[in-house]
């Protein structure tokens, strides 16, 4: 194997990245909606740089609102550090938590293999573990004593 040209110094193999196609008649050229790419570059062709085609941005807004109500007679709790005895009461907390409050469909997992018929399409959901992209609202209650 010959050494990679200087312009290819950021890649691990000389043939692991396509080039921008300059001769569309070559059999190694793949035409996509993003342009023409040569999977078997010849010297002088410009190699597609890393992160050339990037996915769509993620729009995500989460919100949590809570309110705690204290009740009961104050009871003296054991001393905490140098602050002295603490006054402790019962607490009841109500909360609402909403994920993806804009209900925006975020795409992720774009196919980057030029030989795939799904090249450039999103086939996965983004990074969070919820299997859906939908808005999710959760209600909670917590009693502290």
N, CA, C and O atoms as CSV, one atom per row, in Angstrom:
chain,resi,resn,atom,element,x,y,z
A,1,UNK,N,N,0.848,-1.170,0.000
A,1,UNK,CA,C,0.000,0.000,0.000
A,1,UNK,C,C,0.895,1.235,0.000
A,1,UNK,O,O,1.912,1.283,0.692
A,2,UNK,N,N,0.507,2.211,-0.771
A,2,UNK,CA,C,1.288,3.438,-0.842
A,2,UNK,C,C,0.875,4.384,0.268
A,2,UNK,O,O,-0.197,4.246,0.856
A,3,UNK,N,N,1.729,5.334,0.542
A,3,UNK,CA,C,1.432,6.307,1.591
A,3,UNK,C,C,0.340,7.261,1.120
A,3,UNK,O,O,0.235,7.566,-0.068
A,4,UNK,N,N,-0.466,7.724,2.060
A,4,UNK,CA,C,-1.539,8.667,1.735
A,4,UNK,C,C,-0.955,10.033,1.375
A,4,UNK,O,O,0.060,10.435,1.944
A,5,UNK,N,N,-1.577,10.748,0.441
A,5,UNK,CA,C,-1.153,12.111,0.160
A,5,UNK,C,C,-1.309,12.987,1.391
A,5,UNK,O,O,-2.087,12.642,2.281
A,6,UNK,N,N,-0.589,14.125,1.480
A,6,UNK,CA,C,-0.670,14.989,2.669
A,6,UNK,C,C,-2.084,15.462,2.979
A,6,UNK,O,O,-2.421,15.654,4.147
A,7,UNK,N,N,-2.923,15.656,1.954
A,7,UNK,CA,C,-4.284,16.152,2.205
A,7,UNK,C,C,-5.144,15.119,2.918
A,7,UNK,O,O,-6.221,15.450,3.414
A,8,UNK,N,N,-4.684,13.866,2.979
A,8,UNK,CA,C,-5.452,12.798,3.607
A,8,UNK,C,C,-4.912,12.458,4.983
A,8,UNK,O,O,-5.165,11.362,5.483
A,9,UNK,N,N,-4.184,13.352,5.602
A,9,UNK,CA,C,-3.488,13.036,6.847
A,9,UNK,C,C,-4.416,12.796,8.034
A,9,UNK,O,O,-3.975,12.244,9.042
A,10,UNK,N,N,-5.677,13.188,7.949
A,10,UNK,CA,C,-6.593,13.013,9.081
A,10,UNK,C,C,-7.390,11.721,9.007
A,10,UNK,O,O,-8.280,11.506,9.830
A,11,UNK,N,N,-7.101,10.867,8.057
A,11,UNK,CA,C,-7.852,9.628,7.915
A,11,UNK,C,C,-6.943,8.442,8.209
A,11,UNK,O,O,-5.718,8.556,8.174
A,12,UNK,N,N,-7.563,7.304,8.499
A,12,UNK,CA,C,-6.773,6.138,8.873
A,12,UNK,C,C,-6.325,5.325,7.663
A,12,UNK,O,O,-5.264,4.702,7.708
A,13,UNK,N,N,-7.098,5.316,6.594
A,13,UNK,CA,C,-6.748,4.591,5.378
A,13,UNK,C,C,-6.913,5.532,4.190
A,13,UNK,O,O,-7.728,6.454,4.230
A,14,UNK,N,N,-6.141,5.299,3.140
A,14,UNK,CA,C,-6.249,6.162,1.966
A,14,UNK,C,C,-7.594,6.027,1.273
A,14,UNK,O,O,-8.036,6.959,0.602
A,15,UNK,N,N,-8.249,4.891,1.421
A,15,UNK,CA,C,-9.495,4.676,0.682
A,15,UNK,C,C,-10.727,4.656,1.584
A,15,UNK,O,O,-11.774,4.161,1.167
A,16,UNK,N,N,-10.636,5.172,2.793
A,16,UNK,CA,C,-11.795,5.069,3.682
A,16,UNK,C,C,-12.763,6.245,3.572
A,16,UNK,O,O,-13.816,6.216,4.209
A,17,UNK,N,N,-12.449,7.280,2.790
A,17,UNK,CA,C,-13.363,8.406,2.607
A,17,UNK,C,C,-13.545,8.655,1.119
A,17,UNK,O,O,-12.582,8.561,0.357
A,18,UNK,N,N,-14.771,8.975,0.688
A,18,UNK,CA,C,-14.979,9.280,-0.727
A,18,UNK,C,C,-14.459,10.675,-1.067
A,18,UNK,O,O,-14.114,11.463,-0.188
A,19,UNK,N,N,-14.415,10.948,-2.348
A,19,UNK,CA,C,-14.013,12.269,-2.828
A,19,UNK,C,C,-15.204,12.904,-3.543
A,19,UNK,O,O,-16.160,12.217,-3.902
A,20,UNK,N,N,-15.139,14.197,-3.742
A,20,UNK,CA,C,-16.136,14.858,-4.569
A,20,UNK,C,C,-15.863,14.433,-6.015
A,20,UNK,O,O,-14.743,14.590,-6.501
A,21,UNK,N,N,-16.856,13.908,-6.692
A,21,UNK,CA,C,-16.660,13.371,-8.041
A,21,UNK,C,C,-16.376,14.492,-9.032
A,21,UNK,O,O,-17.052,15.521,-9.054
A,22,UNK,N,N,-15.356,14.260,-9.849
A,22,UNK,CA,C,-15.023,15.213,-10.915
A,22,UNK,C,C,-15.322,14.616,-12.281
A,22,UNK,O,O,-15.511,15.353,-13.249
A,23,UNK,N,N,-15.366,13.293,-12.372
A,23,UNK,CA,C,-15.679,12.605,-13.629
A,23,UNK,C,C,-16.871,11.688,-13.361
A,23,UNK,O,O,-16.718,10.616,-12.776
A,24,UNK,N,N,-18.049,12.113,-13.790
A,24,UNK,CA,C,-19.277,11.368,-13.482
A,24,UNK,C,C,-19.403,10.063,-14.272
A,24,UNK,O,O,-20.315,9.277,-14.018
A,25,UNK,N,N,-18.506,9.826,-15.218
A,25,UNK,CA,C,-18.591,8.599,-16.014
A,25,UNK,C,C,-17.894,7.416,-15.337
A,25,UNK,O,O,-18.016,6.284,-15.804
A,26,UNK,N,N,-17.176,7.660,-14.257
A,26,UNK,CA,C,-16.477,6.570,-13.568
A,26,UNK,C,C,-17.493,5.646,-12.886
A,26,UNK,O,O,-18.510,6.121,-12.382
A,27,UNK,N,N,-17.231,4.335,-12.863
A,27,UNK,CA,C,-18.170,3.396,-12.216
A,27,UNK,C,C,-18.195,3.540,-10.693
A,27,UNK,O,O,-19.132,3.066,-10.050
A,28,UNK,N,N,-17.202,4.174,-10.117
A,28,UNK,CA,C,-17.152,4.323,-8.666
A,28,UNK,C,C,-17.918,5.548,-8.166
A,28,UNK,O,O,-17.924,5.820,-6.966
A,29,UNK,N,N,-18.554,6.280,-9.055
A,29,UNK,CA,C,-19.282,7.492,-8.677
A,29,UNK,C,C,-20.687,7.128,-8.207
A,29,UNK,O,O,-21.395,6.356,-8.854
A,30,UNK,N,N,-21.070,7.693,-7.082
A,30,UNK,CA,C,-22.414,7.496,-6.528
A,30,UNK,C,C,-23.114,8.848,-6.534
A,30,UNK,O,O,-22.626,9.816,-5.952
A,31,UNK,N,N,-24.274,8.900,-7.206
A,31,UNK,CA,C,-25.060,10.136,-7.260
A,31,UNK,C,C,-26.088,10.114,-6.143
A,31,UNK,O,O,-26.846,9.153,-6.012
A,32,UNK,N,N,-26.120,11.161,-5.341
A,32,UNK,CA,C,-27.082,11.284,-4.248
A,32,UNK,C,C,-27.744,12.646,-4.340
A,32,UNK,O,O,-27.355,13.474,-5.164
A,33,UNK,N,N,-28.732,12.883,-3.507
A,33,UNK,CA,C,-29.367,14.206,-3.485
A,33,UNK,C,C,-28.441,15.256,-2.878
A,33,UNK,O,O,-28.725,16.451,-2.951
A,34,UNK,N,N,-27.331,14.813,-2.277
A,34,UNK,CA,C,-26.361,15.726,-1.673
A,34,UNK,C,C,-25.202,16.025,-2.616
A,34,UNK,O,O,-24.345,16.849,-2.296
A,35,UNK,N,N,-25.161,15.373,-3.763
A,35,UNK,CA,C,-24.088,15.580,-4.715
A,35,UNK,C,C,-23.553,14.260,-5.228
A,35,UNK,O,O,-24.095,13.195,-4.928
A,36,UNK,N,N,-22.481,14.340,-6.008
A,36,UNK,CA,C,-21.844,13.153,-6.575
A,36,UNK,C,C,-20.551,12.882,-5.819
A,36,UNK,O,O,-19.727,13.776,-5.627
A,37,UNK,N,N,-20.386,11.631,-5.394
A,37,UNK,CA,C,-19.215,11.230,-4.621
A,37,UNK,C,C,-18.519,10.072,-5.322
A,37,UNK,O,O,-19.171,9.190,-5.881
A,38,UNK,N,N,-17.215,10.081,-5.288
A,38,UNK,CA,C,-16.406,9.022,-5.885
A,38,UNK,C,C,-15.864,8.154,-4.763
A,38,UNK,O,O,-15.093,8.624,-3.926
A,39,UNK,N,N,-16.267,6.882,-4.744
A,39,UNK,CA,C,-15.849,5.973,-3.669
A,39,UNK,C,C,-14.455,5.405,-3.892
A,39,UNK,O,O,-13.902,4.759,-3.002
A,40,UNK,N,N,-13.885,5.634,-5.057
A,40,UNK,CA,C,-12.518,5.189,-5.355
A,40,UNK,C,C,-11.744,6.396,-5.892
A,40,UNK,O,O,-11.500,6.495,-7.095
A,41,UNK,N,N,-11.361,7.308,-5.005
A,41,UNK,CA,C,-10.750,8.557,-5.455
A,41,UNK,C,C,-9.439,8.345,-6.207
A,41,UNK,O,O,-8.669,7.427,-5.924
A,42,UNK,N,N,-9.221,9.216,-7.159
A,42,UNK,CA,C,-7.959,9.219,-7.893
A,42,UNK,C,C,-7.157,10.421,-7.410
A,42,UNK,O,O,-7.737,11.361,-6.866
A,43,UNK,N,N,-5.859,10.414,-7.592
A,43,UNK,CA,C,-5.045,11.542,-7.131
A,43,UNK,C,C,-5.556,12.868,-7.713
A,43,UNK,O,O,-5.894,12.968,-8.893
A,44,UNK,N,N,-5.596,13.864,-6.851
A,44,UNK,CA,C,-6.036,15.190,-7.270
A,44,UNK,C,C,-7.482,15.491,-6.905
A,44,UNK,O,O,-7.881,16.655,-6.887
A,45,UNK,N,N,-8.274,14.460,-6.614
A,45,UNK,CA,C,-9.659,14.709,-6.220
A,45,UNK,C,C,-9.694,15.180,-4.769
A,45,UNK,O,O,-8.868,14.773,-3.952
A,46,UNK,N,N,-10.651,16.034,-4.465
A,46,UNK,CA,C,-10.802,16.552,-3.106
A,46,UNK,C,C,-11.594,15.561,-2.267
A,46,UNK,O,O,-12.724,15.208,-2.606
A,47,UNK,N,N,-10.995,15.120,-1.174
A,47,UNK,CA,C,-11.639,14.170,-0.269
A,47,UNK,C,C,-12.717,14.898,0.532
A,47,UNK,O,O,-12.533,16.041,0.951
A,48,UNK,N,N,-13.838,14.219,0.734
A,48,UNK,CA,C,-14.923,14.789,1.533
A,48,UNK,C,C,-14.421,14.943,2.964
A,48,UNK,O,O,-13.983,13.962,3.565
A,49,UNK,N,N,-14.473,16.156,3.526
A,49,UNK,CA,C,-13.957,16.352,4.882
A,49,UNK,C,C,-14.866,15.717,5.937
A,49,UNK,O,O,-16.039,15.445,5.683
A,50,UNK,N,N,-14.307,15.491,7.109
A,50,UNK,CA,C,-15.088,14.980,8.232
A,50,UNK,C,C,-16.211,15.966,8.547
A,50,UNK,O,O,-16.034,17.178,8.426
A,51,UNK,N,N,-17.367,15.437,8.951
A,51,UNK,CA,C,-18.535,16.242,9.331
A,51,UNK,C,C,-19.009,17.148,8.205
A,51,UNK,O,O,-19.545,18.225,8.467
A,52,UNK,N,N,-18.823,16.735,6.959
A,52,UNK,CA,C,-19.259,17.542,5.822
A,52,UNK,C,C,-20.782,17.633,5.790
A,52,UNK,O,O,-21.336,18.726,5.679
A,53,UNK,N,N,-21.446,16.513,5.885
A,53,UNK,CA,C,-22.905,16.490,5.939
A,53,UNK,C,C,-23.308,16.250,7.382
A,53,UNK,O,O,-22.987,15.211,7.959
A,54,UNK,N,N,-24.000,17.194,7.953
A,54,UNK,CA,C,-24.387,17.085,9.359
A,54,UNK,C,C,-25.890,16.928,9.459
A,54,UNK,O,O,-26.634,17.332,8.565
A,55,UNK,N,N,-26.324,16.338,10.554
A,55,UNK,CA,C,-27.748,16.118,10.768
A,55,UNK,C,C,-28.467,17.398,11.162
A,55,UNK,O,O,-27.868,18.465,11.293
A,56,UNK,N,N,-29.745,17.255,11.340
A,56,UNK,CA,C,-30.570,18.394,11.725
A,56,UNK,C,C,-30.335,18.739,13.192
A,56,UNK,O,O,-29.967,17.867,13.979
A,57,UNK,N,N,-30.545,20.003,13.572
A,57,UNK,CA,C,-30.367,20.363,14.985
A,57,UNK,C,C,-31.476,19.765,15.850
A,57,UNK,O,O,-32.565,19.453,15.367
A,58,UNK,N,N,-31.177,19.618,17.117
A,58,UNK,CA,C,-32.166,19.109,18.066
A,58,UNK,C,C,-32.781,20.294,18.800
A,58,UNK,O,O,-32.071,21.118,19.376
A,59,UNK,N,N,-34.091,20.369,18.772
A,59,UNK,CA,C,-34.834,21.385,19.516
A,59,UNK,C,C,-35.532,20.672,20.654
A,59,UNK,O,O,-36.437,19.867,20.437
A,60,UNK,N,N,-35.107,20.974,21.865
A,60,UNK,CA,C,-35.640,20.263,23.014
A,60,UNK,C,C,-35.816,21.234,24.163
A,60,UNK,O,O,-34.891,21.965,24.519
A,61,UNK,N,N,-36.997,21.240,24.737
A,61,UNK,CA,C,-37.266,22.064,25.912
A,61,UNK,C,C,-38.008,21.203,26.931
A,61,UNK,O,O,-39.037,20.605,26.614
A,62,UNK,N,N,-37.491,21.144,28.137
A,62,UNK,CA,C,-38.113,20.406,29.230
A,62,UNK,C,C,-38.518,21.395,30.307
A,62,UNK,O,O,-37.920,22.464,30.435
A,63,UNK,N,N,-39.531,21.039,31.079
A,63,UNK,CA,C,-40.032,21.938,32.113
A,63,UNK,C,C,-40.459,21.113,33.318
A,63,UNK,O,O,-41.043,20.038,33.180
A,64,UNK,N,N,-40.155,21.637,34.502
A,64,UNK,CA,C,-40.596,20.995,35.749
A,64,UNK,C,C,-41.072,22.088,36.690
A,64,UNK,O,O,-40.380,23.080,36.914
A,65,UNK,N,N,-42.257,21.891,37.232
A,65,UNK,CA,C,-42.842,22.834,38.181
A,65,UNK,C,C,-43.240,22.040,39.412
A,65,UNK,O,O,-43.846,20.974,39.304
A,66,UNK,N,N,-42.894,22.566,40.595
A,66,UNK,CA,C,-43.261,21.864,41.828
A,66,UNK,C,C,-43.636,22.869,42.910
A,66,UNK,O,O,-43.199,24.019,42.898
A,67,UNK,N,N,-44.444,22.410,43.829
A,67,UNK,CA,C,-44.859,23.217,44.975
A,67,UNK,C,C,-44.889,22.310,46.188
A,67,UNK,O,O,-45.468,21.224,46.147
A,68,UNK,N,N,-44.257,22.761,47.280
A,68,UNK,CA,C,-44.227,21.993,48.521
A,68,UNK,C,C,-45.040,22.705,49.580
A,68,UNK,O,O,-44.894,23.909,49.793
A,69,UNK,N,N,-45.891,21.954,50.235
A,69,UNK,CA,C,-46.696,22.458,51.345
A,69,UNK,C,C,-46.171,21.829,52.626
A,69,UNK,O,O,-46.024,20.609,52.702
A,70,UNK,N,N,-45.889,22.642,53.628
A,70,UNK,CA,C,-45.436,22.150,54.922
A,70,UNK,C,C,-46.611,22.138,55.883
A,70,UNK,O,O,-47.462,23.027,55.843
A,71,UNK,N,N,-46.658,21.130,56.750
A,71,UNK,CA,C,-47.740,21.044,57.732
A,71,UNK,C,C,-47.251,20.294,58.948
A,71,UNK,O,O,-46.190,19.670,58.925
A,72,UNK,N,N,-48.036,20.359,60.017
A,72,UNK,CA,C,-47.684,19.689,61.267
A,72,UNK,C,C,-46.896,20.602,62.187
A,72,UNK,O,O,-46.356,21.623,61.763
A,73,UNK,N,N,-46.838,20.216,63.452
A,73,UNK,CA,C,-46.080,20.987,64.434
A,73,UNK,C,C,-44.589,20.808,64.190
A,73,UNK,O,O,-44.138,19.704,63.887
A,74,UNK,N,N,-43.823,21.882,64.318
A,74,UNK,CA,C,-42.367,21.739,64.160
A,74,UNK,C,C,-41.808,20.828,65.249
A,74,UNK,O,O,-42.160,20.951,66.422
A,75,UNK,N,N,-40.939,19.921,64.844
A,75,UNK,CA,C,-40.276,19.023,65.785
A,75,UNK,C,C,-38.785,19.270,65.674
A,75,UNK,O,O,-38.258,19.523,64.591
A,76,UNK,N,N,-38.119,19.192,66.806
A,76,UNK,CA,C,-36.690,19.438,66.804
A,76,UNK,C,C,-35.960,18.192,66.325
A,76,UNK,O,O,-36.147,17.100,66.861
A,77,UNK,N,N,-35.132,18.372,65.315
A,77,UNK,CA,C,-34.344,17.279,64.757
A,77,UNK,C,C,-32.936,17.351,65.342
A,77,UNK,O,O,-32.561,18.382,65.899
A,78,UNK,N,N,-32.148,16.282,65.230
A,78,UNK,CA,C,-30.777,16.306,65.750
A,78,UNK,C,C,-29.959,17.428,65.103
A,78,UNK,O,O,-30.234,17.850,63.980
A,79,UNK,N,N,-28.959,17.896,65.832
A,79,UNK,CA,C,-28.103,18.975,65.342
A,79,UNK,C,C,-27.366,18.545,64.077
A,79,UNK,O,O,-26.911,17.408,63.954
A,80,UNK,N,N,-27.264,19.485,63.148
A,80,UNK,CA,C,-26.546,19.229,61.904
A,80,UNK,C,C,-25.341,20.156,61.853
A,80,UNK,O,O,-25.482,21.373,61.726
A,81,UNK,N,N,-24.162,19.570,61.954
A,81,UNK,CA,C,-22.905,20.323,61.937
A,81,UNK,C,C,-22.923,21.410,63.011
A,81,UNK,O,O,-23.232,21.121,64.167
A,82,UNK,N,N,-22.604,22.623,62.661
A,82,UNK,CA,C,-22.505,23.712,63.632
A,82,UNK,C,C,-23.781,24.550,63.707
A,82,UNK,O,O,-23.822,25.527,64.455
A,83,UNK,N,N,-24.811,24.199,62.960
A,83,UNK,CA,C,-26.012,25.025,62.874
A,83,UNK,C,C,-26.945,24.836,64.072
A,83,UNK,O,O,-27.851,25.643,64.277
A,84,UNK,N,N,-26.744,23.820,64.835
A,84,UNK,CA,C,-27.621,23.577,65.964
A,84,UNK,C,C,-28.836,22.773,65.569
A,84,UNK,O,O,-28.914,22.299,64.435
A,85,UNK,N,N,-29.790,22.604,66.474
A,85,UNK,CA,C,-30.966,21.795,66.169
A,85,UNK,C,C,-31.799,22.426,65.055
A,85,UNK,O,O,-31.927,23.648,64.978
A,86,UNK,N,N,-32.361,21.582,64.196
A,86,UNK,CA,C,-33.177,22.047,63.081
A,86,UNK,C,C,-34.647,21.821,63.402
A,86,UNK,O,O,-35.007,20.876,64.104
A,87,UNK,N,N,-35.485,22.698,62.879
A,87,UNK,CA,C,-36.927,22.540,63.014
A,87,UNK,C,C,-37.417,21.748,61.805
A,87,UNK,O,O,-37.191,22.150,60.664
A,88,UNK,N,N,-38.085,20.629,62.051
A,88,UNK,CA,C,-38.509,19.745,60.975
A,88,UNK,C,C,-40.024,19.631,60.986
A,88,UNK,O,O,-40.630,19.422,62.037
A,89,UNK,N,N,-40.638,19.770,59.809
A,89,UNK,CA,C,-42.083,19.608,59.649
A,89,UNK,C,C,-42.333,18.621,58.522
A,89,UNK,O,O,-41.427,18.306,57.750
A,90,UNK,N,N,-43.545,18.141,58.432
A,90,UNK,CA,C,-43.928,17.288,57.312
A,90,UNK,C,C,-44.027,18.146,56.053
A,90,UNK,O,O,-44.312,19.342,56.116
A,91,UNK,N,N,-43.787,17.512,54.917
A,91,UNK,CA,C,-43.890,18.228,53.652
A,91,UNK,C,C,-44.589,17.374,52.611
A,91,UNK,O,O,-44.367,16.166,52.523
A,92,UNK,N,N,-45.434,18.019,51.827
A,92,UNK,CA,C,-46.129,17.348,50.739
A,92,UNK,C,C,-45.821,18.126,49.464
A,92,UNK,O,O,-46.155,19.305,49.348
A,93,UNK,N,N,-45.185,17.458,48.516
A,93,UNK,CA,C,-44.755,18.096,47.277
A,93,UNK,C,C,-45.577,17.562,46.117
A,93,UNK,O,O,-45.735,16.351,45.962
A,94,UNK,N,N,-46.098,18.472,45.303
A,94,UNK,CA,C,-46.785,18.129,44.052
A,94,UNK,C,C,-45.927,18.670,42.918
A,94,UNK,O,O,-45.452,19.804,42.978
A,95,UNK,N,N,-45.730,17.858,41.886
A,95,UNK,CA,C,-44.915,18.334,40.774
A,95,UNK,C,C,-45.439,17.832,39.436
A,95,UNK,O,O,-46.108,16.803,39.344
A,96,UNK,N,N,-45.106,18.599,38.407
A,96,UNK,CA,C,-45.426,18.256,37.027
A,96,UNK,C,C,-44.127,18.393,36.236
A,96,UNK,O,O,-43.442,19.412,36.326
A,97,UNK,N,N,-43.798,17.374,35.474
A,97,UNK,CA,C,-42.594,17.385,34.655
A,97,UNK,C,C,-42.994,17.095,33.213
A,97,UNK,O,O,-43.705,16.126,32.945
A,98,UNK,N,N,-42.538,17.934,32.286
A,98,UNK,CA,C,-42.867,17.743,30.877
A,98,UNK,C,C,-41.578,17.701,30.062
A,98,UNK,O,O,-40.724,18.580,30.186
A,99,UNK,N,N,-41.448,16.682,29.239
A,99,UNK,CA,C,-40.307,16.550,28.327
A,99,UNK,C,C,-40.778,16.875,26.914
A,99,UNK,O,O,-41.889,16.511,26.527
A,100,UNK,N,N,-39.939,17.554,26.149
A,100,UNK,CA,C,-40.232,17.946,24.772
A,100,UNK,C,C,-41.547,18.731,24.708
A,100,UNK,O,O,-42.468,18.363,23.978
A,101,UNK,N,N,-41.618,19.810,25.478
A,101,UNK,CA,C,-42.868,20.577,25.565
A,101,UNK,C,C,-43.253,21.210,24.228
A,101,UNK,O,O,-44.421,21.545,24.029
A,102,UNK,N,N,-42.299,21.383,23.305
A,102,UNK,CA,C,-42.611,21.914,21.983
A,102,UNK,C,C,-43.168,20.837,21.057
A,102,UNK,O,O,-43.678,21.140,19.978
A,103,UNK,N,N,-43.066,19.570,21.485
A,103,UNK,CA,C,-43.506,18.408,20.714
A,103,UNK,C,C,-42.877,18.402,19.321
A,103,UNK,O,O,-43.540,18.088,18.332
A,104,UNK,N,N,-41.601,18.751,19.256
A,104,UNK,CA,C,-40.857,18.804,18.002
A,104,UNK,C,C,-40.254,17.441,17.697
A,104,UNK,O,O,-39.642,16.822,18.567
A,105,UNK,N,N,-40.421,16.978,16.484
A,105,UNK,CA,C,-39.845,15.684,16.088
A,105,UNK,C,C,-38.373,15.886,15.762
A,105,UNK,O,O,-38.029,16.513,14.759
A,106,UNK,N,N,-37.519,15.357,16.606
A,106,UNK,CA,C,-36.079,15.450,16.416
A,106,UNK,C,C,-35.580,14.193,15.730
A,106,UNK,O,O,-35.838,13.079,16.185
A,107,UNK,N,N,-34.864,14.382,14.631
A,107,UNK,CA,C,-34.330,13.242,13.904
A,107,UNK,C,C,-32.930,12.918,14.393
A,107,UNK,O,O,-32.252,13.772,14.965
A,108,UNK,N,N,-32.507,11.705,14.171
A,108,UNK,CA,C,-31.166,11.286,14.550
A,108,UNK,C,C,-30.790,10.015,13.824
A,108,UNK,O,O,-31.634,9.403,13.169
A,109,UNK,N,N,-29.541,9.608,13.927
A,109,UNK,CA,C,-29.090,8.360,13.327
A,109,UNK,C,C,-29.149,8.355,11.814
A,109,UNK,O,O,-29.753,7.458,11.226
A,110,UNK,N,N,-28.535,9.337,11.168
A,110,UNK,CA,C,-28.542,9.394,9.713
A,110,UNK,C,C,-27.603,8.349,9.134
A,110,UNK,O,O,-26.510,8.137,9.659
A,111,UNK,N,N,-28.019,7.697,8.061
A,111,UNK,CA,C,-27.217,6.668,7.401
A,111,UNK,C,C,-26.139,7.360,6.577
A,111,UNK,O,O,-26.446,8.201,5.732
A,112,UNK,N,N,-24.879,7.011,6.818
A,112,UNK,CA,C,-23.772,7.630,6.122
A,112,UNK,C,C,-23.058,6.703,5.153
A,112,UNK,O,O,-21.997,7.054,4.636
A,113,UNK,N,N,-23.616,5.531,4.898
A,113,UNK,CA,C,-23.003,4.563,3.999
A,113,UNK,C,C,-23.507,4.823,2.581
A,113,UNK,O,O,-24.697,4.678,2.304
A,114,UNK,N,N,-22.593,5.211,1.679
A,114,UNK,CA,C,-22.985,5.540,0.309
A,114,UNK,C,C,-23.594,4.367,-0.447
A,114,UNK,O,O,-24.351,4.584,-1.393
A,115,UNK,N,N,-23.292,3.143,-0.064
A,115,UNK,CA,C,-23.843,1.990,-0.775
A,115,UNK,C,C,-25.241,1.614,-0.286
A,115,UNK,O,O,-25.869,0.713,-0.843
A,116,UNK,N,N,-25.728,2.286,0.739
A,116,UNK,CA,C,-27.054,1.989,1.271
A,116,UNK,C,C,-28.130,2.766,0.518
A,116,UNK,O,O,-27.931,3.937,0.195
A,117,UNK,N,N,-29.267,2.132,0.235
A,117,UNK,CA,C,-30.369,2.883,-0.389
A,117,UNK,C,C,-30.977,3.914,0.565
A,117,UNK,O,O,-31.745,4.777,0.140
A,118,UNK,N,N,-30.637,3.826,1.843
A,118,UNK,CA,C,-31.147,4.774,2.844
A,118,UNK,C,C,-30.157,5.896,3.137
A,118,UNK,O,O,-30.319,6.609,4.127
A,119,UNK,N,N,-29.131,6.069,2.295
A,119,UNK,CA,C,-28.118,7.092,2.538
A,119,UNK,C,C,-28.769,8.460,2.735
A,119,UNK,O,O,-29.602,8.895,1.940
A,120,UNK,N,N,-28.361,9.131,3.828
A,120,UNK,CA,C,-28.856,10.475,4.114
A,120,UNK,C,C,-30.189,10.516,4.832
A,120,UNK,O,O,-30.672,11.599,5.164
A,121,UNK,N,N,-30.802,9.356,5.083
A,121,UNK,CA,C,-32.091,9.325,5.769
A,121,UNK,C,C,-31.903,9.045,7.250
A,121,UNK,O,O,-30.955,8.371,7.655
A,122,UNK,N,N,-32.815,9.568,8.047
A,122,UNK,CA,C,-32.801,9.331,9.484
A,122,UNK,C,C,-33.523,8.018,9.769
A,122,UNK,O,O,-34.682,7.846,9.391
A,123,UNK,N,N,-32.841,7.106,10.429
A,123,UNK,CA,C,-33.460,5.810,10.735
A,123,UNK,C,C,-33.573,5.549,12.230
A,123,UNK,O,O,-34.137,4.532,12.634
A,124,UNK,N,N,-33.047,6.449,13.060
A,124,UNK,CA,C,-33.084,6.269,14.505
A,124,UNK,C,C,-33.603,7.524,15.170
A,124,UNK,O,O,-33.651,8.595,14.565
A,125,UNK,N,N,-33.986,7.377,16.407
A,125,UNK,CA,C,-34.353,8.527,17.215
A,125,UNK,C,C,-33.104,9.086,17.868
A,125,UNK,O,O,-32.079,8.406,17.910
A,126,UNK,N,N,-33.165,10.308,18.378
A,126,UNK,CA,C,-31.983,10.894,19.010
A,126,UNK,C,C,-31.526,10.143,20.249
A,126,UNK,O,O,-31.990,9.040,20.540
A,127,UNK,N,N,-30.615,10.761,20.962
A,127,UNK,CA,C,-29.846,10.107,22.013
A,127,UNK,C,C,-30.617,9.667,23.234
A,127,UNK,O,O,-30.176,8.723,23.890
A,128,UNK,N,N,-31.745,10.280,23.597
A,128,UNK,CA,C,-32.365,9.888,24.860
A,128,UNK,C,C,-33.039,8.540,24.735
A,128,UNK,O,O,-33.321,8.082,23.627
A,129,UNK,N,N,-33.299,7.901,25.860
A,129,UNK,CA,C,-33.697,6.499,25.867
A,129,UNK,C,C,-35.178,6.271,25.615
A,129,UNK,O,O,-35.580,5.130,25.382
A,130,UNK,N,N,-35.998,7.298,25.651
A,130,UNK,CA,C,-37.419,7.124,25.391
A,130,UNK,C,C,-37.620,6.680,23.947
A,130,UNK,O,O,-37.073,7.315,23.045
A,131,UNK,N,N,-38.383,5.613,23.690
A,131,UNK,CA,C,-38.525,5.121,22.322
A,131,UNK,C,C,-39.382,6.007,21.432
A,131,UNK,O,O,-39.540,5.711,20.248
A,132,UNK,N,N,-39.930,7.068,21.959
A,132,UNK,CA,C,-40.718,7.972,21.125
A,132,UNK,C,C,-40.154,9.377,21.231
A,132,UNK,O,O,-39.373,9.685,22.131
A,133,UNK,N,N,-40.555,10.205,20.315
A,133,UNK,CA,C,-40.132,11.594,20.294
A,133,UNK,C,C,-41.244,12.499,20.781
A,133,UNK,O,O,-41.117,13.722,20.722
A,134,UNK,N,N,-42.319,11.925,21.255
A,134,UNK,CA,C,-43.499,12.697,21.614
A,134,UNK,C,C,-43.321,13.441,22.926
A,134,UNK,O,O,-42.455,13.123,23.742
A,135,UNK,N,N,-44.168,14.438,23.096
A,135,UNK,CA,C,-44.205,15.151,24.369
A,135,UNK,C,C,-44.632,14.160,25.451
A,135,UNK,O,O,-45.494,13.310,25.227
A,136,UNK,N,N,-44.018,14.283,26.622
A,136,UNK,CA,C,-44.362,13.402,27.736
A,136,UNK,C,C,-44.568,14.266,28.967
A,136,UNK,O,O,-43.719,15.090,29.307
A,137,UNK,N,N,-45.702,14.074,29.637
A,137,UNK,CA,C,-46.023,14.822,30.856
A,137,UNK,C,C,-46.182,13.816,31.989
A,137,UNK,O,O,-46.904,12.827,31.861
A,138,UNK,N,N,-45.493,14.083,33.110
A,138,UNK,CA,C,-45.579,13.204,34.268
A,138,UNK,C,C,-45.970,14.029,35.490
A,138,UNK,O,O,-45.527,15.163,35.667
A,139,UNK,N,N,-46.800,13.435,36.315
A,139,UNK,CA,C,-47.239,14.065,37.571
A,139,UNK,C,C,-46.655,13.268,38.719
A,139,UNK,O,O,-46.538,12.045,38.640
A,140,UNK,N,N,-46.286,13.963,39.789
A,140,UNK,CA,C,-45.717,13.274,40.936
A,140,UNK,C,C,-46.120,13.901,42.249
A,140,UNK,O,O,-46.454,15.083,42.322
A,141,UNK,N,N,-46.081,13.093,43.276
A,141,UNK,CA,C,-46.364,13.539,44.633
A,141,UNK,C,C,-45.311,12.918,45.545
A,141,UNK,O,O,-44.929,11.760,45.369
A,142,UNK,N,N,-44.841,13.701,46.527
A,142,UNK,CA,C,-43.823,13.208,47.439
A,142,UNK,C,C,-44.150,13.675,48.853
A,142,UNK,O,O,-44.460,14.845,49.077
A,143,UNK,N,N,-44.077,12.754,49.792
A,143,UNK,CA,C,-44.318,13.072,51.190
A,143,UNK,C,C,-42.987,12.954,51.927
A,143,UNK,O,O,-42.330,11.915,51.861
A,144,UNK,N,N,-42.595,13.998,52.619
A,144,UNK,CA,C,-41.367,13.951,53.410
A,144,UNK,C,C,-41.711,14.059,54.886
A,144,UNK,O,O,-42.562,14.854,55.286
A,145,UNK,N,N,-41.034,13.246,55.686
A,145,UNK,CA,C,-41.298,13.253,57.126
A,145,UNK,C,C,-40.026,12.985,57.888
A,145,UNK,O,O,-40.039,12.950,59.119
